Amino acid sequence: MPTPAGDDAKVPRTATLAELARLFLRLGFTAFGGPAAHVALMRDELVRRRSWLTDGEFLDLLGASNLIPGPTSTELALHLGHRRAGAAGFLVAGLAFIGPAVAIVAAFAWAYVEFGAQPAALALLAGVGPAVVAIVAHAAFGLARSAVRDPLAGAVAVGAVVAVVAGVAEIVVLLGAGVVALAVRRARHLVGGAAGCAVAGQAIGGATASAGAASAVAGVVVAATPLALFAVLAKIGAILFGSGYLLVALLRSELVEGLGWITERQLLDAVAVGQLTPGPVTTAATFVGWLVGGPVGAAAATLGIFLPAFVAVALSIPILPRLRRSPAARAFLDGVNAAAVALIGLVALQLGRAAIVDLPTAAIALGALAVLATGRVESGWIVLGGGALGVAVALLRG
């Protein structure tokens, strides 16, 4: 988005690496509330308080972050660091933003492994699980309003659910949804809108049969080595478009159902820690890596989940103007987003079966949904409230 010359003239063009490090370290320690809150905090600090760039420039970088795979707020930090101090700023801003969250999550993972089997910890986690399910379900509903805006997006979302239920890997479904949406958008000029949606359904249905066979071959036992952890998490990071909650669906598909490295209960606990800590929710991968392979596994998983974002931003910087103006890129992303929202909703149902097992846990989930609907309470507080209720229920039961 172009900005007035007068605005540009007022904006200083450089920042020292020390300034960038101090700012993004502080954000890394205090940026609670998820990607939307992270974006708001970055705008407040860089645009309003420091005038390092204009609102127009900030929105341009945010739009670019949404067009490439990876955690959006982390990619925005990388873009902002590059804009202020070049390649060195790119690295400093990105590492400073994710570093505190990774360290905090690793500490939680250590405590979980050491003390997670204690009765008090089990009671706490029993209340946390339903709260996390409510958060994921609420996110799916909210995202659906912006991602499923027309019949084509609706057809892609339904087709994505059918494909996953039929056994197609989530990563295959996401890529297929983007390709189908792009193809149908172009075909609409020839066959019309309604027929275009029918083409979408047929295309996804056809992909289900062929990709389902490919997915069936994937049931091979793989040792949970650091290299294997890195490879799996890098694959997830390379397709992690849109909301960080898509990470939950992809982790479940790859690590719970596909490889059996963690349980659904452990996945819920990893997401809960991601909600309780500052920085990107994607650091839940650090927690999972620690459970599977200790400190080395945590390092491998963290490197795997974040490296694709660093690479994607670095590669996209020279082509940002063309990427933002590309109808093809936006059509592909629309399809991926519609499928992603459908998968987030589906995984909320699947995780609910493990977390909501009696009346108290059902009440915690419904209460969390009611609080989320007000829009006044951050998800971290809801997770803490669920945990407190879990402990209270355990005490009442004696």
C-alpha positions as CSV (number, residue, x, y, z in Angstrom):
1,M,0.0,0.0,0.0
2,P,1.6,3.3,-1.0
3,T,2.1,5.9,1.7
4,P,2.2,9.7,1.3
5,A,5.6,11.2,0.8
6,G,5.1,13.5,3.8
7,D,4.5,10.5,6.1
8,D,7.6,8.7,4.8
9,A,9.7,11.8,5.4
10,K,8.8,11.8,9.0
11,V,9.7,8.2,9.6
12,P,13.3,7.4,10.6
13,R,14.7,4.6,8.4
14,T,17.1,2.8,10.7
15,A,17.2,1.3,14.2
16,T,20.1,-0.1,16.1
17,L,20.3,-3.8,16.7
18,A,20.3,-3.1,20.5
19,E,17.1,-1.2,20.2
20,L,15.5,-4.0,18.2
21,A,16.7,-6.6,20.7
22,R,15.4,-4.7,23.7
23,L,12.0,-4.1,22.1
24,F,11.3,-7.6,20.8
25,L,12.7,-9.3,23.9
26,R,10.2,-7.2,26.0
27,L,7.4,-8.2,23.6
28,G,8.5,-11.8,23.8
29,F,8.2,-11.8,27.6
30,T,4.9,-9.8,27.8
31,A,2.9,-10.5,24.5
32,F,0.1,-12.6,25.9
33,G,-3.2,-13.1,24.1
34,G,-2.4,-14.7,20.8
35,P,-1.6,-13.4,17.3
36,A,-4.2,-10.6,17.3
37,A,-2.8,-9.2,20.5
38,H,0.8,-9.6,19.2
39,V,0.0,-7.6,16.1
40,A,-1.7,-4.9,18.1
41,L,1.3,-4.6,20.5
42,M,3.8,-4.4,17.6
43,R,1.7,-1.7,16.0
44,D,1.5,0.3,19.3
45,E,5.3,0.0,19.9
46,L,6.6,0.6,16.3
47,V,4.0,2.8,14.7
48,R,2.4,4.8,17.5
49,R,5.2,5.1,20.1
50,R,8.3,5.1,18.0
51,S,7.1,6.2,14.5
52,W,9.6,3.7,13.0
53,L,7.1,3.1,10.1
54,T,3.7,4.3,9.0
55,D,0.4,2.5,9.4
56,G,0.3,1.9,5.7
57,E,3.8,0.2,5.8
58,F,2.8,-1.8,8.8
59,L,-0.4,-3.1,7.1
60,D,1.6,-4.0,4.0
61,L,4.0,-6.2,6.1
62,L,1.0,-7.8,8.0
63,G,-0.6,-8.6,4.7
64,A,2.6,-10.2,3.4
65,S,2.9,-12.3,6.6
66,N,-0.6,-13.7,6.0
67,L,0.3,-14.8,2.5
68,I,3.1,-17.2,3.4
69,P,3.2,-20.3,5.7
70,G,4.2,-19.9,9.3
71,P,3.1,-18.2,12.5
72,T,1.9,-14.7,11.5
73,S,3.1,-12.7,14.4
74,T,6.6,-14.3,14.2
75,E,6.7,-13.5,10.5
76,L,5.6,-9.9,11.2
77,A,8.4,-9.5,13.7
78,L,10.9,-10.8,11.1
79,H,9.5,-8.4,8.5
80,L,9.7,-5.5,10.9
81,G,13.2,-6.3,11.9
82,H,14.3,-6.5,8.3
83,R,12.6,-3.2,7.5
84,R,14.4,-1.4,10.4
85,A,17.9,-3.0,10.2
86,G,18.3,-5.3,7.2
87,A,19.4,-8.9,7.5
88,A,20.8,-8.6,11.0
89,G,17.6,-6.9,12.2
90,F,15.6,-9.8,10.6
91,L,17.5,-12.3,12.8
92,V,17.6,-10.2,16.0
93,A,13.9,-9.3,15.9
94,G,12.8,-12.9,15.2
95,L,15.0,-14.6,17.7
96,A,14.3,-12.0,20.4
97,F,10.5,-12.4,20.0
98,I,10.4,-16.2,20.1
99,G,13.3,-16.8,22.5
100,P,11.5,-15.9,25.8
101,A,8.4,-18.0,25.0
102,V,10.6,-21.0,24.1
103,A,12.5,-20.8,27.4
104,I,9.3,-20.5,29.4
105,V,7.6,-23.4,27.6
106,A,10.7,-25.6,28.1
107,A,10.6,-24.9,31.8
108,F,6.9,-25.8,31.9
109,A,7.7,-29.0,30.0
110,W,10.4,-30.0,32.5
111,A,8.0,-29.5,35.4
112,Y,5.3,-31.4,33.6
113,V,7.6,-34.4,33.1
114,E,8.8,-34.3,36.7
115,F,5.5,-33.6,38.5
116,G,2.7,-34.2,36.0
117,A,1.7,-37.5,37.6
118,Q,1.0,-36.0,41.0
119,P,-2.7,-36.0,42.0
120,A,-2.8,-32.2,42.3
121,A,-1.3,-31.9,38.8
122,L,-3.7,-34.4,37.4
123,A,-6.7,-32.6,38.8
124,L,-5.4,-29.3,37.4
125,L,-4.9,-30.8,34.0
126,A,-8.4,-32.4,34.0
127,G,-9.9,-28.9,34.3
128,V,-7.5,-27.4,31.8
129,G,-8.4,-29.8,29.0
130,P,-12.1,-28.8,28.6
131,A,-11.1,-25.1,28.7
132,V,-8.6,-25.7,25.8
133,V,-11.2,-27.5,23.8
134,A,-13.6,-24.5,24.3
135,I,-10.8,-22.1,23.1
136,V,-10.1,-24.1,20.0
137,A,-13.8,-24.4,19.2
138,H,-14.4,-20.7,19.7
139,A,-11.4,-19.9,17.5
140,A,-12.9,-22.1,14.7
141,F,-16.2,-20.4,14.9
142,G,-14.7,-16.9,14.9
143,L,-12.4,-17.7,12.0
144,A,-15.2,-19.3,9.9
145,R,-16.9,-15.9,9.6
146,S,-14.0,-14.5,7.7
147,A,-12.7,-17.6,5.9
148,V,-16.0,-19.1,4.7
149,R,-17.6,-16.2,2.9
150,D,-19.0,-17.7,-0.2
151,P,-20.3,-21.1,-1.5
152,L,-16.9,-22.0,-2.9
153,A,-15.2,-21.6,0.4
154,G,-18.1,-23.5,2.0
155,A,-17.7,-26.4,-0.5
156,V,-13.9,-26.5,0.1
157,A,-14.5,-26.6,3.9
158,V,-17.0,-29.4,3.7
159,G,-14.7,-31.3,1.3
160,A,-11.8,-30.9,3.6
161,V,-13.7,-32.5,6.5
162,V,-14.9,-35.4,4.3
163,A,-11.3,-36.0,3.1
164,V,-9.8,-36.0,6.6
165,V,-12.5,-38.3,7.9
166,A,-11.8,-40.6,4.9
167,G,-8.2,-40.8,6.1
168,V,-6.3,-38.2,4.0
169,A,-3.5,-36.5,5.8
170,E,-4.2,-32.9,6.9
171,I,-1.2,-31.5,5.1
172,V,-2.4,-33.1,1.8
173,V,-5.9,-31.7,2.4
174,L,-4.6,-28.2,3.0
175,L,-2.5,-28.1,-0.1
176,G,-5.2,-29.7,-2.2
177,A,-7.8,-27.2,-1.0
178,G,-5.5,-24.3,-2.1
179,V,-5.0,-25.9,-5.5
180,V,-8.8,-26.6,-5.9
181,A,-9.8,-23.1,-4.9
182,L,-7.3,-21.6,-7.4
183,A,-8.5,-23.9,-10.2
184,V,-12.2,-23.3,-9.5
185,R,-11.8,-19.5,-9.3
186,R,-10.3,-19.6,-12.8
187,A,-12.9,-22.1,-14.1
188,R,-15.8,-19.9,-12.9
189,H,-15.2,-17.6,-15.8
190,L,-16.1,-20.6,-18.1
191,V,-18.7,-22.6,-16.1
192,G,-20.4,-20.1,-13.8
193,G,-20.5,-19.8,-10.0
194,A,-22.8,-22.7,-9.0
195,A,-21.1,-25.1,-11.4
196,G,-17.7,-23.9,-10.1
197,C,-18.7,-25.0,-6.6
198,A,-19.8,-28.4,-7.9
199,V,-16.3,-28.7,-9.6
200,A,-14.8,-28.0,-6.1
201,G,-16.7,-30.8,-4.5
202,Q,-15.8,-33.2,-7.3
203,A,-12.2,-32.2,-7.3
204,I,-11.8,-32.7,-3.5
205,G,-13.8,-35.9,-3.7
206,G,-11.5,-37.2,-6.4
207,A,-8.4,-36.1,-4.5
208,T,-9.7,-38.0,-1.4
209,A,-9.6,-41.4,-3.2
210,S,-6.1,-41.0,-4.6
211,A,-4.5,-39.2,-1.6
212,G,-6.2,-41.6,0.8
213,A,-4.3,-44.4,-0.8
214,A,-1.1,-42.4,-0.4
215,S,-1.8,-41.7,3.2
216,A,-2.4,-45.4,4.0
217,V,1.2,-46.1,3.1
218,A,2.4,-43.7,5.7
219,G,1.6,-46.0,8.6
220,V,5.3,-46.9,9.2
221,V,6.9,-47.0,12.6
222,V,9.4,-44.1,13.0
223,A,11.8,-43.8,15.9
224,A,11.4,-40.4,17.8
225,T,15.0,-39.3,17.1
226,P,15.9,-35.5,17.2
227,L,16.3,-35.6,13.4
228,A,12.8,-37.2,13.0
229,L,11.3,-34.6,15.3
230,F,12.9,-31.8,13.3
231,A,11.7,-33.3,10.0
232,V,8.1,-33.7,11.2
233,L,7.8,-30.3,12.8
234,A,9.5,-28.6,9.7
235,K,6.9,-30.3,7.5
236,I,4.1,-28.8,9.7
237,G,5.8,-25.4,9.8
238,A,5.9,-25.3,6.1
239,I,2.1,-25.6,5.7
240,L,1.0,-23.7,8.8
241,F,-1.1,-21.0,7.2
242,G,-3.4,-18.7,9.1
243,S,-4.4,-19.3,12.7
244,G,-1.9,-20.9,15.1
245,Y,-4.8,-23.2,16.2
246,L,-4.2,-25.1,12.9
247,L,-1.1,-26.3,14.6
248,V,-3.3,-28.4,17.0
249,A,-4.9,-30.2,14.1
250,L,-1.5,-30.9,12.4
251,L,0.2,-32.0,15.6
252,R,-2.7,-34.4,16.3
253,S,-2.6,-35.8,12.7
254,E,1.2,-36.3,12.7
255,L,2.2,-37.1,16.3
256,V,-0.9,-38.6,17.9
257,E,-2.6,-40.5,15.1
258,G,0.3,-40.9,12.6
259,L,3.3,-41.7,14.8
260,G,1.9,-42.3,18.2
261,W,4.7,-40.2,19.9
262,I,2.3,-38.4,22.2
263,T,-1.3,-38.9,23.5
264,E,-4.3,-36.6,23.0
265,R,-4.1,-35.8,26.7
266,Q,-0.5,-34.6,26.3
267,L,-1.4,-32.6,23.2
268,L,-4.1,-30.8,25.1
269,D,-1.6,-30.0,27.9
270,A,0.9,-28.7,25.3
271,V,-1.8,-26.3,23.9
272,A,-2.7,-25.2,27.4
273,V,0.9,-24.2,28.1
274,G,1.0,-22.4,24.7
275,Q,-2.0,-20.4,25.9
276,L,-0.6,-19.6,29.3
277,T,2.8,-18.3,28.1
278,P,3.6,-15.1,26.1
279,G,4.7,-15.2,22.5
280,P,3.5,-17.4,19.6
281,V,1.2,-20.3,20.4
282,T,3.5,-22.3,18.1
283,T,5.9,-22.8,21.0
284,A,3.6,-25.6,22.0
285,A,5.9,-27.6,19.6
286,T,8.7,-27.0,22.1
287,F,6.6,-28.6,24.8
288,V,5.9,-31.6,22.6
289,G,9.5,-32.0,21.6
290,W,10.5,-32.1,25.3
291,L,8.0,-34.8,26.0
292,V,9.2,-36.9,23.1
293,G,13.0,-36.3,23.4
294,G,13.9,-34.2,26.4
295,P,15.9,-31.0,26.0
296,V,17.4,-32.1,22.6
297,G,14.0,-33.0,21.3
298,A,12.7,-29.6,22.4
299,A,15.5,-27.9,20.5
300,A,14.9,-30.0,17.4
301,A,11.1,-29.4,17.5
302,T,11.6,-25.7,18.0
303,L,14.0,-25.4,15.2
304,G,11.8,-27.4,12.9
305,I,8.6,-25.5,13.6
306,F,10.1,-22.0,13.2
307,L,12.8,-22.5,10.5
308,P,10.2,-22.6,7.6
309,A,8.9,-19.2,8.7
310,F,12.4,-17.6,8.6
311,V,13.0,-19.1,5.2
312,A,9.6,-18.1,3.8
313,V,10.0,-14.5,5.0
314,A,13.5,-14.3,3.6
315,L,12.4,-15.6,0.2
316,S,9.3,-13.4,0.1
317,I,10.9,-10.1,0.8
318,P,12.2,-9.5,-2.8
319,I,8.8,-10.4,-4.3
320,L,6.4,-8.8,-1.8
321,P,4.9,-6.2,-4.2
322,R,4.0,-8.9,-6.8
323,L,2.8,-11.4,-4.1
324,R,0.4,-8.9,-2.6
325,R,-1.1,-8.0,-6.0
326,S,-1.4,-11.6,-7.2
327,P,-5.0,-12.9,-7.5
328,A,-3.6,-16.4,-7.8
329,A,-1.9,-16.2,-4.5
330,R,-5.0,-14.8,-2.8
331,A,-7.2,-17.5,-4.3
332,F,-4.8,-20.3,-3.2
333,L,-4.7,-18.8,0.3
334,D,-8.6,-18.5,0.4
335,G,-8.8,-22.2,-0.2
336,V,-6.2,-23.1,2.4
337,N,-7.9,-20.9,5.0
338,A,-11.3,-22.4,4.4
339,A,-9.9,-25.9,4.8
340,A,-7.9,-24.8,7.9
341,V,-11.0,-23.5,9.7
342,A,-12.8,-26.8,9.0
343,L,-9.9,-28.8,10.4
344,I,-9.7,-26.6,13.5
345,G,-13.4,-27.3,14.1
346,L,-13.0,-31.0,13.5
347,V,-10.0,-31.3,15.9
348,A,-12.0,-29.5,18.6
349,L,-14.6,-32.3,18.4
350,Q,-11.9,-35.0,18.4
351,L,-10.1,-33.5,21.4
352,G,-13.4,-33.0,23.2
353,R,-13.8,-36.8,23.3
354,A,-10.7,-37.1,25.4
355,A,-11.2,-34.0,27.6
356,I,-15.0,-33.9,28.3
357,V,-15.7,-37.1,30.1
358,D,-18.3,-36.2,32.8
359,L,-20.6,-33.5,33.9
360,P,-18.0,-31.3,35.6
361,T,-15.7,-31.3,32.6
362,A,-18.7,-30.5,30.3
363,A,-19.6,-27.7,32.6
364,I,-16.1,-26.3,32.5
365,A,-16.2,-26.4,28.7
366,L,-19.6,-24.7,28.5
367,G,-18.5,-22.1,31.0
368,A,-15.3,-21.4,29.1
369,L,-17.4,-20.9,25.9
370,A,-19.7,-18.5,27.6
371,V,-16.8,-16.4,28.9
372,L,-15.1,-16.4,25.5
373,A,-18.3,-15.2,23.9
374,T,-18.0,-12.0,26.0
375,G,-14.7,-11.1,24.4
376,R,-13.4,-9.6,27.6
377,V,-11.1,-12.3,29.0
378,E,-7.9,-13.5,27.5
379,S,-7.5,-17.2,26.8
380,G,-4.7,-17.6,29.3
381,W,-7.0,-16.6,32.2
382,I,-9.6,-19.1,30.9
383,V,-7.0,-21.9,31.0
384,L,-6.1,-21.0,34.5
385,G,-9.7,-20.8,35.5
386,G,-10.4,-24.3,34.1
387,G,-7.4,-25.6,36.0
388,A,-8.6,-24.1,39.3
389,L,-12.1,-25.6,38.7
390,G,-10.5,-29.0,38.1
391,V,-8.7,-28.8,41.4
392,A,-11.9,-27.7,43.1
393,V,-13.8,-30.6,41.7
394,A,-11.1,-33.1,42.9
395,L,-11.3,-31.6,46.4
396,L,-15.1,-31.9,46.5
397,R,-14.8,-35.5,45.5
398,G,-12.4,-36.1,48.3
